[in-house]
Amino acid sequence: MLPGTGVEMNNNQSLAHTRWDCTYHIVFIPKYRRKVLYGEAREEIRDVLRRLVDAKEGVELVEGSVCRDHIHMCLRIAPKHSVAKVMGYLKGKS
């Protein structure tokens, strides 16, 4: 339970000697915020990002959405990975 809040943290993950809950809301956009993320491309990008997140150990997709000109992702990233490296991996491979 978080002190003074009455909120329990049931979704903690664990590594060798730590308990953690690192959830990040990430928004990224295509170059010049072009409106290219719709139709077939939208579904393909969604599937590619899901596969990449599933392949990366220590990263979990909590939720996400592909909008016309940007992508929202809520990711749970283990502390052993930097957020910048995970996003570089996702954006580079997709």
BAFI-3210 file (N, C-alpha, C; in Angstrom, 3 decimals, decimal comma, padded with zeros to 6 digits):
// residues 94
n [1|2|3|4|5|6|7|8|9|10|11|12|13|14|15|16|17|18|19|20|21|22|23|24|25|26|27|28|29|30|31|32|33|34|35|36|37|38|39|40|41|42|43|44|45|46|47|48|49|50|51|52|53|54|55|56|57|58|59|60|61|62|63|64|65|66|67|68|69|70|71|72|73|74|75|76|77|78|79|80|81|82|83|84|85|86|87|88|89|90|91|92|93|94]
n.u [000,848|000,567|001,953|-000,252|-002,125|-003,896|-003,849|-003,218|-000,382|-000,530|000,504|003,258|006,401|009,225|012,753|015,975|016,633|014,792|011,660|009,432|007,611|007,387|005,869|005,250|003,921|003,985|004,347|004,698|005,583|005,272|007,711|007,499|004,904|003,126|000,053|-000,233|-000,915|-003,230|-005,992|-004,970|-002,275|-002,331|-003,265|-001,220|001,057|000,303|000,284|002,981|004,318|003,274|004,352|007,103|007,318|006,545|008,688|010,805|012,487|011,486|009,860|006,574|003,467|001,011|-001,244|-002,332|-002,639|-003,187|-003,217|-004,250|-002,009|-000,115|001,223|000,138|001,436|001,380|003,714|005,246|008,290|011,175|013,509|016,119|016,374|016,782|014,504|014,889|016,500|014,765|012,700|014,183|014,784|012,156|011,219|013,202|013,107|010,532]
n.v [-001,172|002,199|004,763|006,834|007,050|004,991|003,286|000,251|-001,430|-003,706|-004,559|-004,904|-005,739|-007,975|-008,112|-009,562|-008,620|-006,623|-004,826|-003,482|-000,896|000,512|002,434|003,969|006,676|007,182|009,220|009,393|010,826|010,896|012,166|015,633|015,575|014,277|013,182|010,193|007,833|005,945|003,832|000,936|001,126|001,897|-000,387|-002,164|-000,925|-000,994|-003,794|-004,430|-002,948|-004,222|-006,820|-006,226|-005,218|-007,485|-009,136|-007,965|-008,436|-007,757|-005,634|-004,460|-004,055|-002,046|-000,521|001,012|003,264|004,074|007,024|009,485|011,174|010,607|008,384|006,749|005,148|003,055|001,849|-000,700|-000,763|-002,474|-001,617|-002,163|-001,509|001,368|004,020|005,542|003,853|001,698|002,978|003,853|001,369|000,441|002,454|002,383|-000,234|-000,399]
n.w [000,000|-000,833|001,108|002,904|000,836|000,416|-001,697|-003,248|-004,555|-006,716|-009,088|-009,243|-010,610|-010,651|-010,321|-009,780|-007,091|-006,606|-006,520|-008,827|-010,602|-013,340|-015,415|-018,463|-020,325|-023,613|-026,432|-029,857|-033,042|-036,666|-039,030|-039,554|-038,737|-040,437|-041,848|-042,027|-040,829|-041,170|-042,198|-043,947|-043,300|-040,650|-039,249|-039,884|-038,755|-036,057|-035,602|-036,125|-034,118|-031,832|-032,157|-031,981|-029,362|-027,923|-028,542|-027,245|-024,331|-021,009|-021,531|-021,721|-023,317|-022,202|-022,986|-026,070|-028,883|-032,293|-033,852|-036,346|-036,852|-034,906|-032,349|-029,471|-026,646|-023,859|-021,911|-019,976|-018,654|-017,786|-015,187|-015,937|-018,574|-020,638|-021,293|-023,568|-025,168|-025,614|-027,037|-029,240|-030,353|-030,988|-032,786|-034,714|-035,752|-036,680]
ca.u [000,000|001,317|001,678|-001,118|-003,010|-004,874|-003,763|-002,330|000,368|-000,568|001,092|004,710|007,204|010,426|014,018|016,654|016,513|013,994|010,267|009,323|006,436|007,795|004,951|005,487|003,023|004,878|003,693|005,652|004,944|006,114|008,388|006,637|003,545|002,317|-001,147|-000,052|-001,221|-004,643|-006,312|-004,165|-001,013|-002,611|-003,312|000,106|001,934|-000,127|000,752|004,448|004,717|002,957|005,349|008,395|007,243|006,533|010,009|011,763|012,357|011,444|008,974|005,197|002,528|-000,176|-002,257|-001,819|-003,548|-002,578|-004,068|-003,894|-000,685|000,762|000,991|000,189|001,744|001,623|004,627|005,878|009,672|012,004|014,542|017,408|016,351|016,483|013,347|015,404|016,958|013,583|012,034|015,054|014,565|010,821|011,110|014,163|012,691|009,217]
ca.v [000,000|003,447|005,491|008,007|007,118|003,923|002,595|-000,892|-001,646|-005,132|-004,881|-004,826|-006,768|-008,136|-008,580|-010,388|-008,105|-005,400|-004,799|-002,247|-000,595|001,636|002,527|005,230|007,064|007,682|009,683|009,774|011,297|010,803|013,401|016,745|015,256|013,928|012,403|008,977|006,656|005,580|002,742|-000,273|001,436|001,956|-001,755|-002,760|-000,333|-001,540|-005,176|-004,422|-002,496|-005,293|-007,890|-005,754|-005,159|-008,869|-009,716|-007,312|-008,925|-006,697|-004,561|-004,933|-003,061|-001,978|-000,137|001,903|003,605|004,728|008,107|009,892|011,777|010,262|007,082|006,711|003,837|002,962|000,729|-001,045|-001,049|-002,866|-000,609|-002,487|-000,919|002,795|004,354|006,018|002,703|000,939|003,736|003,776|000,033|000,378|003,344|001,951|-001,492|-000,279]
ca.w [000,000|-000,851|002,344|002,873|-000,319|000,434|-002,975|-003,243|-005,783|-006,977|-010,378|-009,190|-011,248|-009,850|-010,858|-008,785|-005,729|-006,596|-006,959|-009,591|-011,408|-014,181|-016,542|-019,155|-021,406|-024,648|-027,659|-030,887|-034,273|-037,862|-039,404|-039,965|-038,284|-041,611|-041,546|-042,812|-040,012|-041,250|-043,111|-043,859|-042,630|-039,212|-038,729|-040,048|-037,739|-034,773|-035,509|-036,063|-032,785|-030,880|-032,297|-031,475|-027,896|-027,428|-028,737|-026,344|-022,956|-020,006|-021,991|-021,863|-023,819|-021,362|-023,964|-027,087|-029,971|-033,445|-034,346|-037,710|-036,980|-033,797|-031,720|-028,005|-026,096|-022,434|-021,808|-018,704|-019,038|-016,646|-014,902|-016,560|-019,914|-020,658|-022,115|-024,852|-025,962|-026,022|-028,093|-030,416|-030,907|-031,592|-033,942|-035,732|-036,380|-037,324]
c.u [000,892|000,955|000,794|-002,092|-004,113|-004,881|-002,778|-001,639|000,452|000,165|002,606|005,322|008,450|011,589|014,681|016,415|015,669|012,555|010,097|007,982|006,749|006,922|005,087|004,431|003,888|004,052|004,798|004,942|005,850|006,708|007,401|005,167|002,602|001,176|-001,131|-000,494|-002,707|-004,826|-005,481|-002,867|-001,194|-002,589|-001,942|001,075|001,598|000,410|002,270|004,912|004,408|003,981|006,700|008,411|007,258|007,909|011,043|011,513|012,386|010,571|007,592|004,325|001,275|-001,374|-001,647|-002,878|-002,761|-003,578|-003,585|-002,463|000,227|000,351|001,130|000,506|001,945|002,437|005,107|007,272|010,473|013,110|015,898|017,501|016,098|015,318|013,810|015,844|015,777|012,863|012,876|014,889|013,224|010,715|012,038|013,708|011,353|009,320]
c.v [001,233|004,259|006,709|008,064|006,076|003,110|001,441|-001,007|-003,146|-005,510|-004,728|-005,996|-006,942|-008,582|-009,371|-009,901|-006,841|-005,678|-003,473|-002,142|000,674|001,638|003,913|005,447|007,774|008,056|009,978|010,008|011,041|012,175|014,404|016,516|014,989|013,018|011,105|007,717|006,347|004,449|001,506|-000,034|001,434|000,558|-002,420|-002,234|-000,878|-002,956|-005,255|-004,012|-003,544|-006,408|-007,478|-005,695|-006,565|-009,513|-009,161|-007,772|-007,753|-005,525|-005,156|-003,776|-003,112|-001,600|000,829|002,215|004,327|005,753|008,513|010,395|011,533|008,913|007,238|005,291|003,970|001,688|000,540|-001,545|-001,351|-001,831|-000,914|-001,946|000,577|003,036|004,782|004,853|001,875|001,665|003,763|002,444|-000,023|001,228|002,908|000,717|-001,371|000,592]
c.w [000,000|000,385|002,119|001,709|-000,285|-000,852|-002,850|-004,582|-006,022|-008,246|-010,388|-009,934|-010,397|-010,708|-009,733|-007,349|-005,640|-007,005|-007,680|-010,304|-012,200|-015,438|-017,153|-020,233|-022,436|-025,871|-028,658|-032,203|-035,465|-038,193|-039,984|-039,631|-039,462|-041,208|-042,361|-042,069|-040,019|-042,239|-042,856|-043,104|-041,114|-038,601|-038,810|-038,992|-036,368|-034,580|-035,376|-034,671|-031,727|-030,939|-031,733|-029,955|-027,305|-027,531|-027,761|-024,918|-021,981|-020,404|-022,227|-022,341|-022,956|-022,218|-024,962|-028,120|-031,058|-033,950|-035,742|-037,832|-035,782|-033,199|-030,210|-027,582|-024,603|-022,240|-020,378|-019,058|-017,779|-016,435|-015,539|-017,988|-019,802|-021,609|-023,506|-025,740|-026,458|-027,156|-029,368|-031,128|-031,636|-032,851|-035,065|-036,468|-037,092|-038,560]
res [m|l|p|g|t|g|v|e|m|n|n|n|q|s|l|a|h|t|r|w|d|c|t|y|h|i|v|f|i|p|k|y|r|r|k|v|l|y|g|e|a|r|e|e|i|r|d|v|l|r|r|l|v|d|a|k|e|g|v|e|l|v|e|g|s|v|c|r|d|h|i|h|m|c|l|r|i|a|p|k|h|s|v|a|k|v|m|g|y|l|k|g|k|s]
***
